[in-house]
Every structure is written in structure tokens, then in C-alpha cells.
Amino acid sequence: MQPSDLMRDLRAAFALLTRLPLPPPASFPTPPACWAWPLAGAVVSGLAAGGAMLALAAGLTPGLAAAGALMIATLATGALHEDGLADCADGFWGGWTRERRLEIMKDSQIGSYGVLALLLVTLARWSALSSLLAAGHWPALIAAGLLSRVPMAALMAALPNARGSGLAASVGRPRAGQAGLAAGLALAGALALTGPAALALALAVTATSLALAALARRKIGGQTGDVLGASQQLAELAALSVSVALL
């Protein structure tokens, strides 16, 4: 791969998954270069971890620092993944048929299932982040950012698009090799940051993603952009939770 192709893929990843003020590529790669998605996640989580460490240095409590980290990550991604989590919860449990579930997921309004999903998952992430920051294990935040972007690539490559339209469909279906490369890069980065504990984090992310994939196939027959967003949120929670358990 040429250096120009590497830069194009990186810029495409940041343009797709973040709201950081970086110039988008002149053209997006087709199929999508999902190998770079974990790197975008690492930058987002790195910014969040840096903000949290500054908050701790200023004398704020780990709880306030964790809240700041969540705020930074949400602003950096434009709440893209949180929106997917809420839409999935509303659609999967608010509709009785595949068509109705997809209709609900496309609706911009949020329902009670979506509110509860956002509340519970965000609360759990905040609790885990608070514990990790109090113990000084900030590298686990970046490792979770790396690993949690892999399920998006894997589910996109493994499952058909359930709607045939929308952001996920317009991006295209990545090759399995690209998803495998994303997993390899994420695991290598997580190992460098957290050591052998990264293997447990990766296992938790894999189990969570397989469960979501099975549920998505049963509920709507495949994946959508909302399912991919939900996979990131749940995978990050799984990685952070295991990190806390290993303290």
C-alpha cells in the first residue's frame, strides 16, 4: 500500500467516525478501509484520557474526571455511537416485526427503551472509568477505544445490511481481510498498553459482539449503522468492565 493510500484511509476513518476538524480525503475508499477504524478510536480515547488526567492533576475527583472523559469522547464522535445504541434499543424491543423495528430505528425521536439504554450504559461506563482513573489505569481507556472499533468492522463484513440504505449501506461492505487487519492492529495496540490483560479485554469484546450479532440477525436480519454504533458502545463497556475486574 502506498503512503498516499495510507493517509487516504486514515483521513476517511476520521471523517466517518469522528467530528475532529481534519480534512476529509478527496475520495473515500471502496470498499471501506476499516483497518484504520481502531486508530480513530485510539485518538478519541486518547483525547478523553488526556482530559481526564488533566482534571485529576487539577484536583478534581475521579468521578468528575470520568464525566469529563465521557464528554470529550462524545463531542469528538458527535454522539454517533450513542445514537446507534438508543435507536437499536428502541427498535429491537419497540417493534413486533422486522419492518416495524427498522422503521422505529430510522425515526429520529428517542423512546423509553433508548433512554434507558443510554442511561444504563453511560452510567456503567462512567462507573468503570471512575475506578480505572482512581487506580491510575488510564491506558485501559485507550485500549478500550482501540478494541471497541473492531466489532463495527467485523459485523459490517459478516452480516448483510438489513435496510439496503443509510450510512452503513452507503459506505459499503468491507472485506474480511480488512476487518481482520483492524482486529490485529487493535489487539497489538491493546497489548502494548495493558499487557496480557488485553487478551481478556479482547475476549470480552468478542463475546459481546457475537451476542449482538445474533440478536441483530434475529430481530432485523442483519446490521445497520445503528447496530454498528451499538456494537461500539457495548464493546467499550465490556472492555472497561473487564479492566476494572482485573485491577
C-alpha positions as CSV (number, residue, x, y, z in Angstrom):
1,M,0.0,0.0,0.0
2,Q,1.3,3.4,-1.0
3,P,1.8,6.2,1.7
4,S,-0.9,8.2,-0.1
5,D,-3.3,5.3,0.3
6,L,-2.5,5.0,4.0
7,M,-3.2,8.7,4.5
8,R,-6.4,8.5,2.5
9,D,-7.6,5.6,4.6
10,L,-6.7,7.3,7.9
11,R,-8.5,10.5,6.8
12,A,-11.5,8.5,5.7
13,A,-11.7,6.8,9.1
14,F,-11.6,10.1,11.0
15,A,-14.1,11.7,8.6
16,L,-16.5,8.8,9.1
17,L,-16.2,8.1,12.8
18,T,-15.3,11.4,14.4
19,R,-16.1,15.1,14.3
20,L,-12.5,16.2,14.7
21,P,-11.5,19.1,12.4
22,L,-9.4,17.2,10.0
23,P,-9.6,17.5,6.2
24,P,-11.5,14.6,4.6
25,P,-10.0,12.7,1.7
26,A,-10.7,13.7,-1.9
27,S,-12.4,10.3,-2.3
28,F,-13.4,7.6,0.1
29,P,-12.0,4.1,-0.4
30,T,-14.4,1.5,-1.7
31,P,-14.8,-1.0,0.0
32,P,-14.2,1.0,3.2
33,A,-10.7,0.8,4.7
34,C,-11.9,-0.3,8.1
35,W,-8.4,-1.3,9.2
36,A,-8.0,2.3,10.3
37,W,-11.1,2.5,12.4
38,P,-9.4,1.4,15.7
39,L,-6.8,4.1,15.2
40,A,-9.5,6.7,15.1
41,G,-10.9,5.2,18.3
42,A,-7.5,5.3,19.9
43,V,-7.2,9.1,19.1
44,V,-10.7,9.7,20.5
45,S,-10.0,7.7,23.7
46,G,-6.5,9.3,24.0
47,L,-8.1,12.8,24.0
48,A,-10.6,11.6,26.6
49,A,-7.8,10.1,28.7
50,G,-5.7,13.2,28.4
51,G,-8.5,15.4,29.5
52,A,-9.2,13.1,32.5
53,M,-5.6,13.2,33.6
54,L,-5.6,17.0,33.4
55,A,-8.7,17.0,35.5
56,L,-7.1,14.8,38.1
57,A,-4.0,16.9,38.2
58,A,-6.2,20.0,38.8
59,G,-7.6,18.3,41.9
60,L,-10.9,17.0,40.6
61,T,-12.3,13.7,41.8
62,P,-12.0,10.6,39.6
63,G,-15.8,10.7,39.2
64,L,-15.6,14.2,37.7
65,A,-12.6,13.3,35.6
66,A,-14.5,10.3,34.2
67,A,-17.5,12.5,33.4
68,G,-15.2,14.9,31.6
69,A,-13.7,12.0,29.6
70,L,-17.1,10.8,28.5
71,M,-18.0,14.4,27.5
72,I,-14.8,14.7,25.4
73,A,-15.3,11.4,23.7
74,T,-19.0,12.2,22.9
75,L,-18.1,15.6,21.4
76,A,-15.2,14.0,19.4
77,T,-17.6,11.5,17.8
78,G,-20.7,13.7,17.6
79,A,-22.5,11.1,19.8
80,L,-22.6,8.9,16.7
81,H,-22.3,5.6,18.6
82,E,-24.6,6.6,21.4
83,D,-27.3,7.5,18.8
84,G,-27.0,4.0,17.4
85,L,-27.3,2.4,20.8
86,A,-30.5,4.3,21.5
87,D,-32.1,3.6,18.1
88,C,-31.2,-0.1,18.5
89,A,-32.8,-0.4,21.9
90,D,-36.0,1.4,20.7
91,G,-36.3,-0.7,17.5
92,F,-35.3,-4.1,18.8
93,W,-37.8,-4.0,21.7
94,G,-40.3,-1.5,20.5
95,G,-41.4,-3.3,17.3
96,W,-43.1,-6.7,16.8
97,T,-42.0,-7.2,13.1
98,R,-38.7,-6.7,11.2
99,E,-40.2,-3.9,9.2
100,R,-41.6,-2.1,12.2
101,R,-38.3,-2.4,14.1
102,L,-36.4,-0.9,11.1
103,E,-39.0,1.9,10.9
104,I,-38.5,2.7,14.6
105,M,-34.7,2.7,14.3
106,K,-34.9,5.2,11.4
107,D,-37.1,7.6,13.5
108,S,-35.1,10.5,14.9
109,Q,-37.2,10.6,18.0
110,I,-36.0,8.6,21.1
111,G,-38.2,6.3,23.1
112,S,-38.2,4.9,26.6
113,Y,-36.0,1.9,25.6
114,G,-33.5,4.2,24.0
115,V,-33.4,6.5,27.0
116,L,-32.9,3.6,29.4
117,A,-30.2,2.0,27.2
118,L,-28.2,5.3,27.1
119,L,-28.7,5.9,30.8
120,L,-27.6,2.5,31.9
121,V,-24.7,2.0,29.5
122,T,-23.4,5.5,30.1
123,L,-23.7,5.1,33.9
124,A,-21.8,1.8,33.7
125,R,-19.1,3.3,31.5
126,W,-18.8,6.3,34.0
127,S,-18.5,3.9,36.9
128,A,-15.8,1.8,35.2
129,L,-13.9,4.9,34.1
130,S,-14.0,6.3,37.6
131,S,-12.5,3.1,39.1
132,L,-9.8,3.0,36.4
133,L,-8.8,6.6,36.8
134,A,-8.7,6.3,40.6
135,A,-6.3,3.4,40.2
136,G,-4.2,5.2,37.7
137,H,-5.0,2.7,34.9
138,W,-5.7,5.3,32.2
139,P,-4.1,3.1,29.4
140,A,-7.1,0.8,29.7
141,L,-9.2,3.7,28.3
142,I,-7.2,3.8,25.1
143,A,-7.1,0.1,24.8
144,A,-10.9,0.0,25.1
145,G,-11.1,2.7,22.4
146,L,-9.0,0.6,20.1
147,L,-10.8,-2.7,20.6
148,S,-14.3,-1.3,20.6
149,R,-14.0,-0.2,16.9
150,V,-13.3,-3.7,15.7
151,P,-16.9,-5.0,16.1
152,M,-18.1,-2.4,13.7
153,A,-15.8,-3.7,11.0
154,A,-16.5,-7.3,11.8
155,L,-20.3,-7.0,11.9
156,M,-20.2,-5.0,8.7
157,A,-18.2,-7.6,6.9
158,A,-20.1,-10.6,8.3
159,L,-23.7,-9.5,8.2
160,P,-25.8,-8.3,5.3
161,N,-27.2,-4.8,5.5
162,A,-30.8,-5.1,6.8
163,R,-32.1,-2.0,5.2
164,G,-30.2,-1.5,2.0
165,S,-29.9,2.2,2.6
166,G,-28.5,4.6,5.2
167,L,-24.9,5.4,6.2
168,A,-23.8,1.8,6.6
169,A,-25.1,0.8,3.2
170,S,-23.6,3.9,1.5
171,V,-20.2,3.2,3.0
172,G,-20.2,-0.3,1.5
173,R,-19.3,-3.7,2.8
174,P,-15.6,-4.2,3.9
175,R,-13.6,-7.2,3.0
176,A,-13.0,-9.8,5.7
177,G,-9.3,-9.2,5.4
178,Q,-9.7,-5.6,6.3
179,A,-11.7,-6.5,9.4
180,G,-9.0,-9.0,10.3
181,L,-6.3,-6.3,10.0
182,A,-8.4,-4.0,12.2
183,A,-8.6,-6.7,14.8
184,G,-4.8,-7.3,14.6
185,L,-3.9,-3.7,14.9
186,A,-6.3,-3.1,17.8
187,L,-5.0,-6.2,19.7
188,A,-1.4,-5.2,19.2
189,G,-2.1,-1.7,20.5
190,A,-4.0,-3.0,23.5
191,L,-1.2,-5.4,24.3
192,A,1.3,-2.6,24.2
193,L,-0.9,-0.5,26.5
194,T,-2.2,-3.1,29.0
195,G,0.0,-6.2,28.6
196,P,-1.5,-9.7,28.7
197,A,-4.7,-8.2,30.2
198,A,-5.5,-7.2,26.6
199,L,-6.4,-10.8,25.8
200,A,-9.1,-10.8,28.4
201,L,-10.4,-7.5,27.1
202,A,-10.5,-8.8,23.5
203,L,-12.3,-11.9,24.6
204,A,-15.0,-9.9,26.3
205,V,-15.4,-7.6,23.3
206,T,-15.7,-10.7,21.0
207,A,-18.3,-12.3,23.2
208,T,-20.3,-9.1,23.4
209,S,-20.2,-8.6,19.7
210,L,-21.2,-12.2,18.9
211,A,-24.2,-11.8,21.2
212,L,-25.2,-8.5,19.5
213,A,-24.7,-10.1,16.0
214,A,-27.0,-13.0,16.9
215,L,-29.6,-10.6,18.2
216,A,-29.5,-8.3,15.2
217,R,-29.8,-11.2,12.8
218,R,-32.9,-12.4,14.7
219,K,-34.5,-9.0,15.1
220,I,-33.9,-7.4,11.7
221,G,-32.0,-9.9,9.6
222,G,-28.6,-8.2,9.6
223,Q,-26.8,-5.0,10.5
224,T,-27.4,-1.2,10.1
225,G,-25.4,1.8,11.1
226,D,-27.3,1.8,14.4
227,V,-26.3,-1.8,15.1
228,L,-22.7,-0.8,14.4
229,G,-22.9,2.1,16.8
230,A,-24.4,0.0,19.5
231,S,-21.6,-2.6,19.0
232,Q,-19.0,0.1,19.8
233,Q,-20.8,1.2,22.9
234,L,-21.3,-2.3,24.3
235,A,-17.8,-3.4,23.3
236,E,-16.3,-0.5,25.1
237,L,-18.3,-1.2,28.2
238,A,-17.2,-4.8,28.1
239,A,-13.5,-3.9,27.8
240,L,-13.7,-1.3,30.6
241,S,-15.6,-3.7,32.9
242,V,-13.0,-6.4,32.4
243,S,-10.3,-3.9,33.0
244,V,-11.9,-3.0,36.4
245,A,-12.3,-6.7,37.3
246,L,-8.6,-7.2,36.7
247,L,-7.5,-4.3,39.0
